[in-house]
Amino acid sequence: MTDADAEAARERVIEGFERSAEIYGLSRSYGRLYGILYFAHEPQSLDELADESGFAKSTVSTAMKELERFHMVHRRSISGEGKKAFFEAERDFWRIVQEFLNREVRREIETMTRALDEAEAAFEDADSDRAAKDLERVRDLQRVYDQSEAFVNLVTRAPTGRLRSAFESFSDFVRR
């Protein structure tokens, strides 16, 4: 494989990251920057990322903040570089999934659980047929959120190696 072939292969993966970012409602630039970091062999500064991507430094800075929030990149300090921030990609996708579930999905579960608990209390005091039917719907939804919380707890508390093994076993089972 020539250097040009290797560069083309890397670019295909980076373009895949761009399309993936769009699927999740993020800017394609976030996917490109993640892809650049994914293939980087050492942490990159905002200036280096701006040079490599062609994006403005402000775009890179905004993207790094958002990618950090999703635990896809990590900010690093490098001795002798002062306060200059460097970034590297999280390459363990199970870790990214765990952090996303733990932070974003758990927050949604907590928000809905509070709303459902409040609604349940209000519906229990009502005496109409409509309120009784609505109470059943709220309780059905509470069961879904209880199960979701149990799933999130299972996935976020398991070591990533165990998750990989479990998923591989599940994949083998499904393929049979």
Helices and strands as residue ranges (DSSP letters): H 3-23, H 28-39, E 44-45, H 46-53, H 57-69, E 73-76, E 86-89, H 93-100, I 101-105, H 106-125, H 129-157, H 160-175
